């Protein structure tokens, strides 16, 4: 699932809150912000993490 799909799902869940589950809005907004921060971190670090993973796999082989 890509970031756009995930954001759409989160937006959909937030819309459901407006339709009858207002108590779920704050935790869902918090979750959305955490997911956005993690996606930004992954975008910034994907090459480094991939190379570290490959190094780890080579050492284990």
Protein Blocks (a to p, Z undefined) as FASTA:
>chain_A
ZZklmmmmmmmmmmmmmnopamlmmmmmmmmmmmmmmmmmmmmmmmmmmmmmmmmmmmmZ
Z
